[in-house]
Protein backbone atom coordinates (compact mmCIF):
# COMPACT_ATOMS: atom_id res chain seq x y z
CA UNK A 1 0.00 0.00 0.00
CA UNK A 2 1.18 3.51 -0.73
CA UNK A 3 2.07 5.67 2.27
CA UNK A 4 1.86 9.17 0.77
CA UNK A 5 0.13 11.06 -2.02
CA UNK A 6 1.66 14.28 -3.35
CA UNK A 7 -0.56 16.64 -5.32
CA UNK A 8 0.09 19.45 -7.73
CA UNK A 9 -1.97 22.53 -6.77
CA UNK A 10 -3.33 24.52 -9.75
CA UNK A 11 -5.51 22.41 -12.01
CA UNK A 12 -5.23 19.31 -9.83
CA UNK A 13 -6.84 20.04 -6.48
CA UNK A 14 -7.72 23.73 -6.97
CA UNK A 15 -9.72 25.17 -9.87
CA UNK A 16 -7.67 28.32 -10.49
CA UNK A 17 -7.83 29.01 -14.22
CA UNK A 18 -10.33 31.88 -13.81
CA UNK A 19 -8.09 33.61 -11.27
CA UNK A 20 -5.09 33.28 -13.59
CA UNK A 21 -7.04 34.51 -16.63
CA UNK A 22 -8.55 37.41 -14.68
CA UNK A 23 -5.16 38.79 -13.69
CA UNK A 24 -3.56 37.92 -17.02
CA UNK A 25 -6.19 39.79 -19.02
CA UNK A 26 -6.15 42.73 -16.62
CA UNK A 27 -2.39 42.97 -17.18
CA UNK A 28 -2.74 42.71 -20.97
CA UNK A 29 -5.32 45.49 -20.97
CA UNK A 30 -2.98 47.70 -18.99
CA UNK A 31 -0.37 47.36 -21.73
CA UNK A 32 -2.98 47.93 -24.48
CA UNK A 33 -2.84 44.32 -25.64
CA UNK A 34 -5.72 42.03 -26.57
CA UNK A 35 -7.30 39.84 -23.92
CA UNK A 36 -7.17 36.06 -24.29
CA UNK A 37 -9.95 33.48 -23.78
CA UNK A 38 -10.05 31.96 -20.31
CA UNK A 39 -9.56 28.45 -21.71
CA UNK A 40 -6.30 29.53 -23.38
CA UNK A 41 -4.75 29.93 -19.95
CA UNK A 42 -4.97 26.17 -19.47
CA UNK A 43 -1.95 25.96 -21.77
CA UNK A 44 -0.02 28.87 -20.27
CA UNK A 45 -0.18 27.80 -16.62
CA UNK A 46 1.67 24.99 -14.89
CA UNK A 47 5.28 26.11 -15.08
CA UNK A 48 5.25 29.17 -12.85
CA UNK A 49 4.13 32.78 -13.26
CA UNK A 50 7.16 33.95 -15.22
CA UNK A 51 6.69 31.30 -17.89
CA UNK A 52 2.94 32.00 -17.95
CA UNK A 53 3.62 35.66 -18.75
CA UNK A 54 6.06 34.66 -21.48
CA UNK A 55 3.50 32.36 -23.10
CA UNK A 56 0.75 34.94 -22.69
CA UNK A 57 2.77 37.56 -24.55
CA UNK A 58 3.69 35.12 -27.30
CA UNK A 59 -0.02 34.52 -27.90
CA UNK A 60 -1.17 38.11 -28.47
CA UNK A 61 -0.46 40.48 -31.39
CA UNK A 62 2.23 42.91 -30.34
CA UNK A 63 3.19 40.83 -27.30
CA UNK A 64 6.67 40.18 -28.62
CA UNK A 65 7.36 43.91 -28.59
CA UNK A 66 6.11 44.40 -25.02
CA UNK A 67 8.48 44.93 -22.10
CA UNK A 68 8.47 41.42 -20.66
CA UNK A 69 9.96 42.46 -17.34
CA UNK A 70 7.38 45.21 -16.83
CA UNK A 71 4.54 42.83 -17.67
CA UNK A 72 5.97 40.11 -15.42
CA UNK A 73 6.33 42.46 -12.44
CA UNK A 74 2.80 43.86 -12.81
CA UNK A 75 1.24 40.41 -13.24
CA UNK A 76 2.93 39.18 -10.07
CA UNK A 77 1.89 42.32 -8.18
CA UNK A 78 -1.77 42.11 -9.18
CA UNK A 79 -1.95 38.36 -8.69
CA UNK A 80 -0.47 38.76 -5.23
CA UNK A 81 -3.17 41.31 -4.39
CA UNK A 82 -6.04 39.08 -5.54
CA UNK A 83 -5.01 35.41 -5.82
CA UNK A 84 -8.39 33.95 -4.89
CA UNK A 85 -10.71 35.24 -7.63
CA UNK A 86 -13.23 32.41 -8.20
CA UNK A 87 -10.75 29.85 -6.80
CA UNK A 88 -12.29 26.70 -5.33
CA UNK A 89 -11.52 23.01 -4.84
CA UNK A 90 -12.57 20.75 -7.68
CA UNK A 91 -15.66 18.65 -6.96
CA UNK A 92 -14.74 15.55 -4.99
CA UNK A 93 -11.30 16.75 -3.86
CA UNK A 94 -12.19 17.36 -0.21
CA UNK A 95 -13.67 13.87 0.04
CA UNK A 96 -10.55 12.43 -1.62
CA UNK A 97 -8.18 14.18 0.77
CA UNK A 98 -10.13 13.21 3.86
CA UNK A 99 -10.46 9.65 2.59
CA UNK A 100 -6.71 9.32 2.09
CA UNK A 101 -6.04 10.57 5.60
CA UNK A 102 -8.55 8.11 7.01
CA UNK A 103 -6.49 5.36 5.36
CA UNK A 104 -3.36 6.61 7.14
CA UNK A 105 -1.89 8.00 3.91
CA UNK A 106 0.02 11.27 4.27
CA UNK A 107 -0.96 14.00 1.83
CA UNK A 108 1.14 16.87 0.52
CA UNK A 109 1.12 19.65 -2.06
CA UNK A 110 4.06 20.43 -4.31
CA UNK A 111 3.56 23.57 -6.40
CA UNK A 112 5.56 25.78 -8.74
CA UNK A 113 4.18 28.81 -6.94
CA UNK A 114 6.62 30.62 -4.64
CA UNK A 115 6.51 28.83 -1.30
CA UNK A 116 4.75 31.56 0.68
CA UNK A 117 2.08 31.92 -2.01
CA UNK A 118 1.53 28.16 -2.18
CA UNK A 119 1.02 27.97 1.58
CA UNK A 120 -1.34 30.95 1.55
CA UNK A 121 -3.50 29.52 -1.23
CA UNK A 122 -3.68 26.04 0.30
CA UNK A 123 -4.52 27.33 3.78
CA UNK A 124 -7.13 29.74 2.43
CA UNK A 125 -8.92 27.08 0.35
CA UNK A 126 -8.36 23.91 2.36
CA UNK A 127 -7.58 25.11 5.89
CA UNK A 128 -4.34 24.97 7.84
CA UNK A 129 -4.47 21.37 8.99
CA UNK A 130 -5.71 19.34 6.05
CA UNK A 131 -2.29 18.65 4.47
CA UNK A 132 0.71 17.19 6.23
CA UNK A 133 3.06 19.27 4.05
CA UNK A 134 2.85 22.12 1.55
CA UNK A 135 5.92 22.85 -0.56
CA UNK A 136 6.39 25.62 -3.10
CA UNK A 137 9.39 27.00 -4.94
CA UNK A 138 12.29 28.26 -2.78
CA UNK A 139 16.00 28.93 -3.24
CA UNK A 140 16.63 25.26 -2.39
CA UNK A 141 13.57 23.74 -4.10
CA UNK A 142 13.66 24.47 -7.84
CA UNK A 143 10.64 24.52 -10.10
CA UNK A 144 9.17 21.32 -11.43
CA UNK A 145 9.93 19.21 -13.41
CA UNK A 146 12.88 19.03 -11.03
CA UNK A 147 12.06 16.18 -8.62
CA UNK A 148 13.92 17.82 -5.72
CA UNK A 149 10.79 19.05 -3.96
CA UNK A 150 8.93 15.75 -4.32
CA UNK A 151 11.93 13.83 -3.02
CA UNK A 152 12.30 16.25 -0.10
CA UNK A 153 8.68 15.57 0.88
CA UNK A 154 9.24 11.81 0.78
CA UNK A 155 12.37 12.20 2.90
CA UNK A 156 10.52 14.34 5.45
CA UNK A 157 7.80 11.68 5.61
CA UNK A 158 10.56 9.07 6.06
CA UNK A 159 9.30 6.92 3.22
CA UNK A 160 10.69 5.67 -0.08
CA UNK A 161 9.74 7.44 -3.33
CA UNK A 162 8.30 4.10 -4.46
CA UNK A 163 5.79 4.37 -1.63
CA UNK A 164 4.50 7.69 -3.00
CA UNK A 165 1.80 8.56 -5.52
CA UNK A 166 2.33 11.79 -7.45
CA UNK A 167 -0.84 13.38 -8.89
CA UNK A 168 -0.97 16.19 -11.43
CA UNK A 169 -2.65 17.50 -14.54
CA UNK A 170 0.23 18.47 -16.88
CA UNK A 171 3.28 17.11 -18.66
CA UNK A 172 5.42 18.89 -16.07
CA UNK A 173 3.77 16.92 -13.28
CA UNK A 174 4.18 13.58 -15.00
CA UNK A 175 7.85 14.35 -15.71
CA UNK A 176 8.33 15.37 -12.07
CA UNK A 177 6.82 12.21 -10.66
CA UNK A 178 8.73 10.01 -13.08
CA UNK A 179 12.03 11.72 -12.26
CA UNK A 180 11.33 11.19 -8.56
CA UNK A 181 10.63 7.47 -9.06
CA UNK A 182 7.03 7.77 -7.89
CA UNK A 183 3.81 6.28 -9.24
CA UNK A 184 2.24 8.98 -11.42
CA UNK A 185 -1.48 9.62 -11.74
CA UNK A 186 -2.65 12.11 -14.34
CA UNK A 187 -5.99 13.85 -13.80
CA UNK A 188 -8.18 14.91 -16.72
CA UNK A 189 -10.16 17.71 -15.03
CA UNK A 190 -7.25 20.18 -15.00
CA UNK A 191 -5.31 22.32 -17.44
CA UNK A 192 -4.29 19.77 -20.07
CA UNK A 193 -5.84 17.04 -22.25
CA UNK A 194 -5.54 13.30 -21.70
CA UNK A 195 -3.22 12.98 -24.70
CA UNK A 196 -0.55 15.08 -22.99
CA UNK A 197 -0.68 12.86 -19.92
CA UNK A 198 -0.42 9.76 -22.09
CA UNK A 199 2.52 11.16 -24.03
CA UNK A 200 4.35 11.80 -20.77
CA UNK A 201 3.77 8.24 -19.62
CA UNK A 202 1.38 8.66 -16.71
CA UNK A 203 1.17 5.32 -14.89
CA UNK A 204 -2.57 5.84 -14.47
CA UNK A 205 -5.07 8.44 -15.76
CA UNK A 206 -8.27 9.22 -13.86
CA UNK A 207 -11.41 11.18 -14.67
CA UNK A 208 -12.68 11.76 -11.13
CA UNK A 209 -11.01 12.19 -7.72
CA UNK A 210 -12.69 9.12 -6.25
CA UNK A 211 -10.64 6.91 -8.57
CA UNK A 212 -7.47 8.03 -6.80
CA UNK A 213 -8.89 6.99 -3.44
CA UNK A 214 -10.08 3.65 -4.80
CA UNK A 215 -6.60 2.98 -6.17
CA UNK A 216 -4.77 4.02 -3.01
CA UNK A 217 -7.05 1.97 -0.79
CA UNK A 218 -7.22 -1.30 -2.59
CA UNK A 219 -4.56 -2.05 -5.13
CA UNK A 220 -1.01 -3.25 -5.08
CA UNK A 221 1.71 -1.13 -6.65
CA UNK A 222 1.52 -1.29 -10.41
CA UNK A 223 5.20 -1.45 -11.23
C-alpha positions in Angstrom: 0.0 0.0 0.0 1.2 3.5 -0.7 2.1 5.7 2.3 1.9 9.2 0.8 0.1 11.1 -2.0 1.7 14.3 -3.3 -0.6 16.6 -5.3 0.1 19.5 -7.7 -2.0 22.5 -6.8 -3.3 24.5 -9.8 -5.5 22.4 -12.0 -5.2 19.3 -9.8 -6.8 20.0 -6.5 -7.7 23.7 -7.0 -9.7 25.2 -9.9 -7.7 28.3 -10.5 -7.8 29.0 -14.2 -10.3 31.9 -13.8 -8.1 33.6 -11.3 -5.1 33.3 -13.6 -7.0 34.5 -16.6 -8.6 37.4 -14.7 -5.2 38.8 -13.7 -3.6 37.9 -17.0 -6.2 39.8 -19.0 -6.2 42.7 -16.6 -2.4 43.0 -17.2 -2.7 42.7 -21.0 -5.3 45.5 -21.0 -3.0 47.7 -19.0 -0.4 47.4 -21.7 -3.0 47.9 -24.5 -2.8 44.3 -25.6 -5.7 42.0 -26.6 -7.3 39.8 -23.9 -7.2 36.1 -24.3 -10.0 33.5 -23.8 -10.1 32.0 -20.3 -9.6 28.5 -21.7 -6.3 29.5 -23.4 -4.8 29.9 -20.0 -5.0 26.2 -19.5 -1.9 26.0 -21.8 0.0 28.9 -20.3 -0.2 27.8 -16.6 1.7 25.0 -14.9 5.3 26.1 -15.1 5.3 29.2 -12.8 4.1 32.8 -13.3 7.2 33.9 -15.2 6.7 31.3 -17.9 2.9 32.0 -17.9 3.6 35.7 -18.8 6.1 34.7 -21.5 3.5 32.4 -23.1 0.8 34.9 -22.7 2.8 37.6 -24.5 3.7 35.1 -27.3 0.0 34.5 -27.9 -1.2 38.1 -28.5 -0.5 40.5 -31.4 2.2 42.9 -30.3 3.2 40.8 -27.3 6.7 40.2 -28.6 7.4 43.9 -28.6 6.1 44.4 -25.0 8.5 44.9 -22.1 8.5 41.4 -20.7 10.0 42.5 -17.3 7.4 45.2 -16.8 4.5 42.8 -17.7 6.0 40.1 -15.4 6.3 42.5 -12.4 2.8 43.9 -12.8 1.2 40.4 -13.2 2.9 39.2 -10.1 1.9 42.3 -8.2 -1.8 42.1 -9.2 -2.0 38.4 -8.7 -0.5 38.8 -5.2 -3.2 41.3 -4.4 -6.0 39.1 -5.5 -5.0 35.4 -5.8 -8.4 33.9 -4.9 -10.7 35.2 -7.6 -13.2 32.4 -8.2 -10.7 29.8 -6.8 -12.3 26.7 -5.3 -11.5 23.0 -4.8 -12.6 20.8 -7.7 -15.7 18.7 -7.0 -14.7 15.5 -5.0 -11.3 16.8 -3.9 -12.2 17.4 -0.2 -13.7 13.9 0.0 -10.6 12.4 -1.6 -8.2 14.2 0.8 -10.1 13.2 3.9 -10.5 9.6 2.6 -6.7 9.3 2.1 -6.0 10.6 5.6 -8.5 8.1 7.0 -6.5 5.4 5.4 -3.4 6.6 7.1 -1.9 8.0 3.9 0.0 11.3 4.3 -1.0 14.0 1.8 1.1 16.9 0.5 1.1 19.6 -2.1 4.1 20.4 -4.3 3.6 23.6 -6.4 5.6 25.8 -8.7 4.2 28.8 -6.9 6.6 30.6 -4.6 6.5 28.8 -1.3 4.7 31.6 0.7 2.1 31.9 -2.0 1.5 28.2 -2.2 1.0 28.0 1.6 -1.3 31.0 1.5 -3.5 29.5 -1.2 -3.7 26.0 0.3 -4.5 27.3 3.8 -7.1 29.7 2.4 -8.9 27.1 0.4 -8.4 23.9 2.4 -7.6 25.1 5.9 -4.3 25.0 7.8 -4.5 21.4 9.0 -5.7 19.3 6.0 -2.3 18.7 4.5 0.7 17.2 6.2 3.1 19.3 4.1 2.8 22.1 1.5 5.9 22.9 -0.6 6.4 25.6 -3.1 9.4 27.0 -4.9 12.3 28.3 -2.8 16.0 28.9 -3.2 16.6 25.3 -2.4 13.6 23.7 -4.1 13.7 24.5 -7.8 10.6 24.5 -10.1 9.2 21.3 -11.4 9.9 19.2 -13.4 12.9 19.0 -11.0 12.1 16.2 -8.6 13.9 17.8 -5.7 10.8 19.0 -4.0 8.9 15.8 -4.3 11.9 13.8 -3.0 12.3 16.2 -0.1 8.7 15.6 0.9 9.2 11.8 0.8 12.4 12.2 2.9 10.5 14.3 5.5 7.8 11.7 5.6 10.6 9.1 6.1 9.3 6.9 3.2 10.7 5.7 -0.1 9.7 7.4 -3.3 8.3 4.1 -4.5 5.8 4.4 -1.6 4.5 7.7 -3.0 1.8 8.6 -5.5 2.3 11.8 -7.5 -0.8 13.4 -8.9 -1.0 16.2 -11.4 -2.6 17.5 -14.5 0.2 18.5 -16.9 3.3 17.1 -18.7 5.4 18.9 -16.1 3.8 16.9 -13.3 4.2 13.6 -15.0 7.8 14.3 -15.7 8.3 15.4 -12.1 6.8 12.2 -10.7 8.7 10.0 -13.1 12.0 11.7 -12.3 11.3 11.2 -8.6 10.6 7.5 -9.1 7.0 7.8 -7.9 3.8 6.3 -9.2 2.2 9.0 -11.4 -1.5 9.6 -11.7 -2.6 12.1 -14.3 -6.0 13.8 -13.8 -8.2 14.9 -16.7 -10.2 17.7 -15.0 -7.3 20.2 -15.0 -5.3 22.3 -17.4 -4.3 19.8 -20.1 -5.8 17.0 -22.2 -5.5 13.3 -21.7 -3.2 13.0 -24.7 -0.5 15.1 -23.0 -0.7 12.9 -19.9 -0.4 9.8 -22.1 2.5 11.2 -24.0 4.3 11.8 -20.8 3.8 8.2 -19.6 1.4 8.7 -16.7 1.2 5.3 -14.9 -2.6 5.8 -14.5 -5.1 8.4 -15.8 -8.3 9.2 -13.9 -11.4 11.2 -14.7 -12.7 11.8 -11.1 -11.0 12.2 -7.7 -12.7 9.1 -6.2 -10.6 6.9 -8.6 -7.5 8.0 -6.8 -8.9 7.0 -3.4 -10.1 3.7 -4.8 -6.6 3.0 -6.2 -4.8 4.0 -3.0 -7.1 2.0 -0.8 -7.2 -1.3 -2.6 -4.6 -2.1 -5.1 -1.0 -3.3 -5.1 1.7 -1.1 -6.6 1.5 -1.3 -10.4 5.2 -1.5 -11.2 
